Each structure stands twice: as structure tokens, then as C-alpha cells.
Amino acid sequence: MNATASRETDRPGASIRATPRRVAVRSTTKLIVTEAKLFVREPLGAFFGIIFPAALILILGSAMPGFNEPSADVGGRIPVEVYLPITLAMAIGTVALVNLLNVLAANREKGILRRLSTTPVPPIRLLVAQLVVNVVALIVGSGLAVLAAWAAFRITAHPNVPGLLIAFVLGAASMVALALLVAAFTPTSRAAVGLGSLIYYPMLFAAGVWTPGPLMPDAVRRVADFTPLGAASQALQDTWAGDWPQPLHLVVMVGFTVVLGGLATKLFRWS
């Protein structure tokens, strides 16, 4: 065993191959730490990415009349319990189409991506760092929202946890793919904000933020089912109620991830 290890270590280029990997991991880790610090120092981004989902649940449950009492309109369930998975969908949309999109557009406009392309650190690592930071923020914010709802209103839901995780991951992937595609052809942060807003608010409507899915007209709900955030929201609602996501919603989320992600990969420019 020792002789084999010695021979592998003595092979020409073995240590050379290992060194770039370690350097890549270290540089990417440093970028993630730096981007995380910048994320926390940006008050609006940190608030909407981490605090807002929990704050919204607490405000709705405390301030809206009857929102924490069983209602016949939602099958005898507590409205705040029904609204929680919708809030998780809203958090996905906010992190993707507000936080991630704006940072990517601003980095291109400021020339950060172009300058990185002339250094040994590939710009793709900055993109990876941004994805990691925003996904972590999304997970933390969603977790806080669930904890806030349970602690404040003692919700009694019994979600399908594996199905909920699948819906959450696919919903986040499809919305990140959409954000990357928008970032691919918006040269300035102002353009990104404008186009992102044009997409963001209709997506929130499709997700049921203003009119929960069970209360939507059938025609509107059918259209919403074919949008990435609408499909994610409905899948989250189904799994929160203990069911599995509908195949249609899974197909919609996977389709948007593959198609939009592929287009973003081909069209994304660092400068």
C-alpha cells in the first residue's frame, strides 16, 4: 500500500495537477466569503433575502383579521398556513430576480467581470460565489419564515418533506436560470432593474402572492401553472399540504431550468 502511494506521488505532474485544484478551491472560497460580506453589508439585499419572508408572515398573521384562524375559504385551514409556501415562492423570486440579477448587472457595468477576465481568477468563479451566497440566503430566509410561522401561530401542517425539498430546489433553479438569462443581455444595472421588475411582479401574481392559488379563477391559475414561479408556488403548496408535486409543475420547472439555463450559458458575456 505504501509502495503504491509512493509510486503515485512520484509520478511526474501529480503534485502539479493537485496544486491548481487547491488554488481554485481556495480562491473560490475567498470569493464566496467576500461576496457574503458584501451581501450582508447591503441592507436592502440582506433584508429582502433573509428577513422579509419571516417578517411578512408575522405581519400577515398578526395584522390581517382572521388570518390566524381557520377559514372555510381555504378548506378550514389557517390562512397564514396556506400563505407560508407562497411566501417561500416569493422569497425564491426575490432572491433571483432582485438580488442576484442586480448584482450581476452591476458587476458587469462597473467592469468587475471584465477585470477578472484578465486575472488568473476566471469570472465564472465570481458567478459561482454569487450563486452560493444567494442560495444560502434563500435557504436561511425560508427557514426563518417557517420557524416564525410555527413559533408565532403554532401551525399544524404535516408537509411532504422530500416533495417540498424537490419543489424548492427546482423552483430556485428555474428562477436562477431566468435571472441569468436576463443578466446575459442587460448591459447596465438600470436596465436589469427595469426588465427584472417587468418580470418580477407578474411572477408574484402567478405565484399567488396577492391571490392565493385556491382562490384564483381557473383560467388564471392554468396560465400560472406554466410559469416557473407559478409552478414552484403550486408545487410548494401541494407538498406543504402533504401531497406530491403534480407532474405538470415538475416538468415546467425542469423545462425552464434547462432551456433558460442553456440560453444563458450561450449568451452570457463578462463585459
C-alpha positions as YAML, in Angstrom:
chain: A
units: angstrom
residues:
- id: 1
  name: MET
  ca: [0.00, 0.00, 0.00]
- id: 2
  name: ASN
  ca: [2.79, 2.42, 0.95]
- id: 3
  name: ALA
  ca: [4.76, 1.48, -2.14]
- id: 4
  name: THR
  ca: [1.73, 2.14, -4.34]
- id: 5
  name: ALA
  ca: [1.13, 5.51, -2.74]
- id: 6
  name: SER
  ca: [4.81, 6.35, -3.12]
- id: 7
  name: ARG
  ca: [4.76, 5.46, -6.83]
- id: 8
  name: GLU
  ca: [1.62, 7.59, -7.39]
- id: 9
  name: THR
  ca: [3.20, 10.51, -5.56]
- id: 10
  name: ASP
  ca: [6.40, 10.18, -7.59]
- id: 11
  name: ARG
  ca: [4.57, 10.31, -10.92]
- id: 12
  name: PRO
  ca: [5.56, 13.38, -12.91]
- id: 13
  name: GLY
  ca: [2.90, 16.06, -12.74]
- id: 14
  name: ALA
  ca: [0.92, 14.52, -9.86]
- id: 15
  name: SER
  ca: [1.64, 17.39, -7.49]
- id: 16
  name: ILE
  ca: [1.26, 19.88, -10.33]
- id: 17
  name: ARG
  ca: [-2.25, 18.63, -11.05]
- id: 18
  name: ALA
  ca: [-3.21, 18.80, -7.38]
- id: 19
  name: THR
  ca: [-1.93, 22.33, -6.83]
- id: 20
  name: PRO
  ca: [-4.24, 24.12, -9.31]
- id: 21
  name: ARG
  ca: [-7.21, 22.35, -7.76]
- id: 22
  name: ARG
  ca: [-6.28, 23.54, -4.29]
- id: 23
  name: VAL
  ca: [-5.67, 27.05, -5.61]
- id: 24
  name: ALA
  ca: [-9.06, 27.03, -7.36]
- id: 25
  name: VAL
  ca: [-10.84, 25.88, -4.20]
- id: 26
  name: ARG
  ca: [-9.07, 28.48, -2.06]
- id: 27
  name: SER
  ca: [-9.72, 31.34, -4.48]
- id: 28
  name: THR
  ca: [-13.37, 30.38, -4.89]
- id: 29
  name: THR
  ca: [-13.78, 30.10, -1.12]
- id: 30
  name: LYS
  ca: [-12.28, 33.56, -0.66]
- id: 31
  name: LEU
  ca: [-14.63, 34.94, -3.29]
- id: 32
  name: ILE
  ca: [-17.62, 33.35, -1.53]
- id: 33
  name: VAL
  ca: [-16.55, 34.87, 1.81]
- id: 34
  name: THR
  ca: [-16.02, 38.29, 0.20]
- id: 35
  name: GLU
  ca: [-19.36, 38.21, -1.61]
- id: 36
  name: ALA
  ca: [-21.10, 37.08, 1.59]
- id: 37
  name: LYS
  ca: [-19.68, 40.09, 3.45]
- id: 38
  name: LEU
  ca: [-20.80, 42.41, 0.66]
- id: 39
  name: PHE
  ca: [-24.26, 40.81, 0.72]
- id: 40
  name: VAL
  ca: [-24.64, 41.37, 4.46]
- id: 41
  name: ARG
  ca: [-23.39, 44.96, 4.18]
- id: 42
  name: GLU
  ca: [-26.08, 45.75, 1.60]
- id: 43
  name: PRO
  ca: [-29.11, 46.49, 3.83]
- id: 44
  name: LEU
  ca: [-31.86, 46.10, 1.22]
- id: 45
  name: GLY
  ca: [-30.48, 42.88, -0.25]
- id: 46
  name: ALA
  ca: [-29.94, 41.30, 3.16]
- id: 47
  name: PHE
  ca: [-33.39, 42.42, 4.37]
- id: 48
  name: PHE
  ca: [-35.38, 41.16, 1.39]
- id: 49
  name: GLY
  ca: [-33.32, 37.99, 1.03]
- id: 50
  name: ILE
  ca: [-33.26, 36.91, 4.68]
- id: 51
  name: ILE
  ca: [-35.60, 38.91, 6.94]
- id: 52
  name: PHE
  ca: [-38.56, 39.83, 4.74]
- id: 53
  name: PRO
  ca: [-40.18, 36.36, 4.33]
- id: 54
  name: ALA
  ca: [-40.39, 35.87, 8.10]
- id: 55
  name: ALA
  ca: [-41.45, 39.49, 8.68]
- id: 56
  name: LEU
  ca: [-44.23, 39.15, 6.09]
- id: 57
  name: ILE
  ca: [-45.61, 36.02, 7.73]
- id: 58
  name: LEU
  ca: [-45.59, 37.67, 11.16]
- id: 59
  name: ILE
  ca: [-47.23, 40.84, 9.86]
- id: 60
  name: LEU
  ca: [-49.94, 38.99, 7.95]
- id: 61
  name: GLY
  ca: [-50.70, 36.64, 10.80]
- id: 62
  name: SER
  ca: [-50.83, 39.42, 13.39]
- id: 63
  name: ALA
  ca: [-52.37, 42.32, 11.48]
- id: 64
  name: MET
  ca: [-54.79, 40.73, 9.00]
- id: 65
  name: PRO
  ca: [-58.19, 39.98, 10.55]
- id: 66
  name: GLY
  ca: [-58.87, 36.26, 10.74]
- id: 67
  name: PHE
  ca: [-55.53, 35.35, 9.16]
- id: 68
  name: ASN
  ca: [-54.58, 33.09, 12.07]
- id: 69
  name: GLU
  ca: [-57.99, 31.48, 12.47]
- id: 70
  name: PRO
  ca: [-59.49, 28.58, 10.47]
- id: 71
  name: SER
  ca: [-61.30, 29.75, 7.33]
- id: 72
  name: ALA
  ca: [-63.81, 27.95, 5.12]
- id: 73
  name: ASP
  ca: [-62.31, 29.71, 2.08]
- id: 74
  name: VAL
  ca: [-59.18, 27.58, 2.39]
- id: 75
  name: GLY
  ca: [-60.78, 24.32, 3.44]
- id: 76
  name: GLY
  ca: [-60.90, 25.05, 7.14]
- id: 77
  name: ARG
  ca: [-57.18, 25.66, 7.39]
- id: 78
  name: ILE
  ca: [-55.47, 28.70, 8.89]
- id: 79
  name: PRO
  ca: [-54.82, 31.26, 6.09]
- id: 80
  name: VAL
  ca: [-51.30, 32.01, 7.35]
- id: 81
  name: GLU
  ca: [-50.51, 28.31, 7.00]
- id: 82
  name: VAL
  ca: [-51.73, 28.35, 3.41]
- id: 83
  name: TYR
  ca: [-49.77, 31.52, 2.70]
- id: 84
  name: LEU
  ca: [-46.46, 30.17, 4.02]
- id: 85
  name: PRO
  ca: [-45.47, 28.15, 0.91]
- id: 86
  name: ILE
  ca: [-46.49, 31.15, -1.22]
- id: 87
  name: THR
  ca: [-44.09, 33.23, 0.85]
- id: 88
  name: LEU
  ca: [-41.33, 30.71, 0.14]
- id: 89
  name: ALA
  ca: [-42.04, 31.06, -3.59]
- id: 90
  name: MET
  ca: [-41.89, 34.85, -3.24]
- id: 91
  name: ALA
  ca: [-38.52, 34.51, -1.50]
- id: 92
  name: ILE
  ca: [-37.23, 32.47, -4.44]
- id: 93
  name: GLY
  ca: [-38.39, 35.11, -6.91]
- id: 94
  name: THR
  ca: [-36.95, 37.97, -4.87]
- id: 95
  name: VAL
  ca: [-33.50, 36.44, -4.42]
- id: 96
  name: ALA
  ca: [-33.26, 35.50, -8.11]
- id: 97
  name: LEU
  ca: [-34.82, 38.50, -9.88]
- id: 98
  name: VAL
  ca: [-33.80, 41.24, -7.44]
- id: 99
  name: ASN
  ca: [-30.65, 40.32, -5.52]
- id: 100
  name: LEU
  ca: [-28.80, 38.05, -7.94]
- id: 101
  name: LEU
  ca: [-29.81, 39.85, -11.13]
- id: 102
  name: ASN
  ca: [-28.92, 43.32, -9.85]
- id: 103
  name: VAL
  ca: [-25.52, 42.27, -8.51]
- id: 104
  name: LEU
  ca: [-24.55, 40.56, -11.76]
- id: 105
  name: ALA
  ca: [-25.61, 43.54, -13.86]
- id: 106
  name: ALA
  ca: [-23.81, 45.97, -11.54]
- id: 107
  name: ASN
  ca: [-20.62, 43.91, -11.63]
- id: 108
  name: ARG
  ca: [-20.65, 43.95, -15.43]
- id: 109
  name: GLU
  ca: [-21.42, 47.68, -15.58]
- id: 110
  name: LYS
  ca: [-18.59, 48.50, -13.16]
- id: 111
  name: GLY
  ca: [-16.15, 46.41, -15.18]
- id: 112
  name: ILE
  ca: [-15.54, 43.92, -12.36]
- id: 113
  name: LEU
  ca: [-16.23, 40.94, -14.61]
- id: 114
  name: ARG
  ca: [-14.02, 42.34, -17.38]
- id: 115
  name: ARG
  ca: [-11.14, 42.95, -14.98]
- id: 116
  name: LEU
  ca: [-11.48, 39.44, -13.58]
- id: 117
  name: SER
  ca: [-11.16, 38.04, -17.09]
- id: 118
  name: THR
  ca: [-7.60, 39.43, -17.26]
- id: 119
  name: THR
  ca: [-6.55, 37.81, -13.97]
- id: 120
  name: PRO
  ca: [-5.80, 34.16, -13.12]
- id: 121
  name: VAL
  ca: [-9.23, 34.01, -11.43]
- id: 122
  name: PRO
  ca: [-11.87, 33.15, -14.05]
- id: 123
  name: PRO
  ca: [-15.04, 35.28, -13.91]
- id: 124
  name: ILE
  ca: [-17.08, 32.08, -13.69]
- id: 125
  name: ARG
  ca: [-15.89, 31.72, -10.08]
- id: 126
  name: LEU
  ca: [-17.49, 35.03, -9.20]
- id: 127
  name: LEU
  ca: [-20.72, 33.69, -10.67]
- id: 128
  name: VAL
  ca: [-20.37, 30.53, -8.58]
- id: 129
  name: ALA
  ca: [-19.72, 32.64, -5.48]
- id: 130
  name: GLN
  ca: [-22.83, 34.73, -6.16]
- id: 131
  name: LEU
  ca: [-24.97, 31.63, -6.63]
- id: 132
  name: VAL
  ca: [-23.71, 30.11, -3.38]
- id: 133
  name: VAL
  ca: [-24.28, 33.29, -1.36]
- id: 134
  name: ASN
  ca: [-27.77, 33.89, -2.74]
- id: 135
  name: VAL
  ca: [-28.85, 30.26, -2.39]
- id: 136
  name: VAL
  ca: [-27.65, 30.21, 1.22]
- id: 137
  name: ALA
  ca: [-29.53, 33.46, 1.88]
- id: 138
  name: LEU
  ca: [-32.64, 31.93, 0.32]
- id: 139
  name: ILE
  ca: [-32.38, 28.82, 2.49]
- id: 140
  name: VAL
  ca: [-31.82, 30.87, 5.65]
- id: 141
  name: GLY
  ca: [-34.67, 33.26, 4.85]
- id: 142
  name: SER
  ca: [-37.07, 30.42, 4.07]
- id: 143
  name: GLY
  ca: [-36.07, 28.57, 7.23]
- id: 144
  name: LEU
  ca: [-36.69, 31.68, 9.32]
- id: 145
  name: ALA
  ca: [-40.13, 32.10, 7.74]
- id: 146
  name: VAL
  ca: [-41.10, 28.52, 8.64]
- id: 147
  name: LEU
  ca: [-39.78, 28.92, 12.18]
- id: 148
  name: ALA
  ca: [-41.59, 32.24, 12.61]
- id: 149
  name: ALA
  ca: [-44.90, 30.74, 11.45]
- id: 150
  name: TRP
  ca: [-44.52, 27.75, 13.75]
- id: 151
  name: ALA
  ca: [-43.43, 29.75, 16.79]
- id: 152
  name: ALA
  ca: [-45.97, 32.57, 16.44]
- id: 153
  name: PHE
  ca: [-49.04, 30.70, 15.20]
- id: 154
  name: ARG
  ca: [-48.38, 27.06, 16.08]
- id: 155
  name: ILE
  ca: [-49.20, 25.84, 12.61]
- id: 156
  name: THR
  ca: [-50.07, 22.14, 12.44]
- id: 157
  name: ALA
  ca: [-49.14, 21.33, 8.85]
- id: 158
  name: HIS
  ca: [-47.59, 17.95, 8.04]
- id: 159
  name: PRO
  ca: [-45.70, 18.62, 4.81]
- id: 160
  name: ASN
  ca: [-44.28, 16.05, 2.45]
- id: 161
  name: VAL
  ca: [-40.67, 16.97, 3.24]
- id: 162
  name: PRO
  ca: [-38.97, 15.17, 0.30]
- id: 163
  name: GLY
  ca: [-41.50, 16.61, -2.12]
- id: 164
  name: LEU
  ca: [-41.14, 20.06, -0.55]
- id: 165
  name: LEU
  ca: [-37.36, 19.95, -1.00]
- id: 166
  name: ILE
  ca: [-37.71, 18.85, -4.62]
- id: 167
  name: ALA
  ca: [-40.17, 21.67, -5.35]
- id: 168
  name: PHE
  ca: [-37.96, 24.20, -3.57]
- id: 169
  name: VAL
  ca: [-34.77, 23.17, -5.41]
- id: 170
  name: LEU
  ca: [-36.41, 23.02, -8.84]
- id: 171
  name: GLY
  ca: [-38.21, 26.32, -8.26]
- id: 172
  name: ALA
  ca: [-34.97, 28.02, -7.23]
- id: 173
  name: ALA
  ca: [-33.11, 26.50, -10.21]
- id: 174
  name: SER
  ca: [-35.71, 27.67, -12.72]
- id: 175
  name: MET
  ca: [-35.78, 31.22, -11.35]
- id: 176
  name: VAL
  ca: [-31.98, 31.46, -11.17]
- id: 177
  name: ALA
  ca: [-31.84, 30.32, -14.80]
- id: 178
  name: LEU
  ca: [-34.30, 33.09, -15.67]
- id: 179
  name: ALA
  ca: [-32.23, 35.66, -13.77]
- id: 180
  name: LEU
  ca: [-29.04, 34.56, -15.54]
- id: 181
  name: LEU
  ca: [-30.74, 34.85, -18.92]
- id: 182
  name: VAL
  ca: [-31.93, 38.39, -18.13]
- id: 183
  name: ALA
  ca: [-28.46, 39.27, -16.86]
- id: 184
  name: ALA
  ca: [-26.98, 37.92, -20.11]
- id: 185
  name: PHE
  ca: [-28.32, 40.80, -22.22]
- id: 186
  name: THR
  ca: [-28.82, 43.69, -19.76]
- id: 187
  name: PRO
  ca: [-25.68, 45.84, -20.01]
- id: 188
  name: THR
  ca: [-26.45, 48.12, -17.06]
- id: 189
  name: SER
  ca: [-27.92, 47.74, -13.60]
- id: 190
  name: ARG
  ca: [-30.69, 50.20, -14.52]
- id: 191
  name: ALA
  ca: [-31.72, 48.01, -17.44]
- id: 192
  name: ALA
  ca: [-31.58, 44.95, -15.21]
- id: 193
  name: VAL
  ca: [-33.82, 46.62, -12.60]
- id: 194
  name: GLY
  ca: [-36.33, 47.68, -15.26]
- id: 195
  name: LEU
  ca: [-36.55, 44.37, -17.08]
- id: 196
  name: GLY
  ca: [-36.37, 42.40, -13.84]
- id: 197
  name: SER
  ca: [-39.30, 44.37, -12.44]
- id: 198
  name: LEU
  ca: [-41.37, 43.75, -15.57]
- id: 199
  name: ILE
  ca: [-40.89, 40.03, -14.99]
- id: 200
  name: TYR
  ca: [-40.86, 40.01, -11.18]
- id: 201
  name: TYR
  ca: [-44.28, 41.46, -10.41]
- id: 202
  name: PRO
  ca: [-46.30, 39.33, -12.85]
- id: 203
  name: MET
  ca: [-44.39, 36.33, -11.49]
- id: 204
  name: LEU
  ca: [-45.51, 37.22, -7.96]
- id: 205
  name: PHE
  ca: [-49.10, 37.35, -9.17]
- id: 206
  name: ALA
  ca: [-48.68, 33.93, -10.79]
- id: 207
  name: ALA
  ca: [-47.23, 32.63, -7.54]
- id: 208
  name: GLY
  ca: [-50.39, 33.69, -5.68]
- id: 209
  name: VAL
  ca: [-48.86, 36.45, -3.57]
- id: 210
  name: TRP
  ca: [-51.92, 38.67, -3.99]
- id: 211
  name: THR
  ca: [-54.48, 35.97, -4.77]
- id: 212
  name: PRO
  ca: [-53.61, 32.54, -3.33]
- id: 213
  name: GLY
  ca: [-53.85, 29.64, -5.76]
- id: 214
  name: PRO
  ca: [-57.06, 28.13, -4.32]
- id: 215
  name: LEU
  ca: [-58.83, 31.49, -4.77]
- id: 216
  name: MET
  ca: [-57.60, 32.18, -8.33]
- id: 217
  name: PRO
  ca: [-60.04, 31.87, -11.25]
- id: 218
  name: ASP
  ca: [-59.43, 28.60, -13.07]
- id: 219
  name: ALA
  ca: [-58.22, 30.27, -16.28]
- id: 220
  name: VAL
  ca: [-55.71, 32.45, -14.41]
- id: 221
  name: ARG
  ca: [-54.48, 29.52, -12.37]
- id: 222
  name: ARG
  ca: [-53.97, 27.47, -15.53]
- id: 223
  name: VAL
  ca: [-51.79, 30.18, -17.03]
- id: 224
  name: ALA
  ca: [-49.86, 30.50, -13.77]
- id: 225
  name: ASP
  ca: [-49.14, 26.76, -13.83]
- id: 226
  name: PHE
  ca: [-46.99, 27.30, -16.92]
- id: 227
  name: THR
  ca: [-44.76, 30.00, -15.38]
- id: 228
  name: PRO
  ca: [-41.67, 28.94, -13.40]
- id: 229
  name: LEU
  ca: [-42.63, 30.72, -10.17]
- id: 230
  name: GLY
  ca: [-46.31, 29.79, -10.51]
- id: 231
  name: ALA
  ca: [-45.38, 26.13, -10.93]
- id: 232
  name: ALA
  ca: [-42.97, 26.37, -7.98]
- id: 233
  name: SER
  ca: [-45.59, 28.01, -5.78]
- id: 234
  name: GLN
  ca: [-48.24, 25.43, -6.58]
- id: 235
  name: ALA
  ca: [-45.77, 22.58, -6.06]
- id: 236
  name: LEU
  ca: [-44.78, 24.06, -2.70]
- id: 237
  name: GLN
  ca: [-48.44, 24.42, -1.71]
- id: 238
  name: ASP
  ca: [-49.19, 20.81, -2.68]
- id: 239
  name: THR
  ca: [-46.22, 19.42, -0.77]
- id: 240
  name: TRP
  ca: [-46.95, 21.66, 2.23]
- id: 241
  name: ALA
  ca: [-50.39, 20.03, 2.36]
- id: 242
  name: GLY
  ca: [-48.73, 16.58, 2.42]
- id: 243
  name: ASP
  ca: [-49.10, 15.66, -1.26]
- id: 244
  name: TRP
  ca: [-46.53, 15.24, -4.03]
- id: 245
  name: PRO
  ca: [-45.94, 17.91, -6.69]
- id: 246
  name: GLN
  ca: [-48.02, 17.48, -9.80]
- id: 247
  name: PRO
  ca: [-46.03, 16.14, -12.79]
- id: 248
  name: LEU
  ca: [-47.01, 19.22, -14.82]
- id: 249
  name: HIS
  ca: [-45.35, 21.56, -12.34]
- id: 250
  name: LEU
  ca: [-42.20, 19.45, -12.20]
- id: 251
  name: VAL
  ca: [-41.98, 19.39, -16.00]
- id: 252
  name: VAL
  ca: [-42.49, 23.17, -16.19]
- id: 253
  name: MET
  ca: [-39.72, 23.87, -13.66]
- id: 254
  name: VAL
  ca: [-37.27, 21.42, -15.22]
- id: 255
  name: GLY
  ca: [-38.07, 22.75, -18.70]
- id: 256
  name: PHE
  ca: [-37.45, 26.37, -17.73]
- id: 257
  name: THR
  ca: [-34.22, 25.39, -15.97]
- id: 258
  name: VAL
  ca: [-32.86, 23.50, -18.96]
- id: 259
  name: VAL
  ca: [-33.98, 25.90, -21.70]
- id: 260
  name: LEU
  ca: [-33.28, 29.21, -19.97]
- id: 261
  name: GLY
  ca: [-30.11, 27.91, -18.33]
- id: 262
  name: GLY
  ca: [-28.82, 26.71, -21.71]
- id: 263
  name: LEU
  ca: [-29.59, 30.04, -23.36]
- id: 264
  name: ALA
  ca: [-27.94, 31.94, -20.50]
- id: 265
  name: THR
  ca: [-24.80, 29.82, -20.86]
- id: 266
  name: LYS
  ca: [-24.56, 30.64, -24.58]
- id: 267
  name: LEU
  ca: [-25.47, 34.35, -24.32]
- id: 268
  name: PHE
  ca: [-23.82, 35.42, -21.06]
- id: 269
  name: ARG
  ca: [-20.97, 37.87, -21.56]
- id: 270
  name: TRP
  ca: [-18.48, 39.05, -18.98]
- id: 271
  name: SER
  ca: [-18.19, 42.55, -20.43]
...
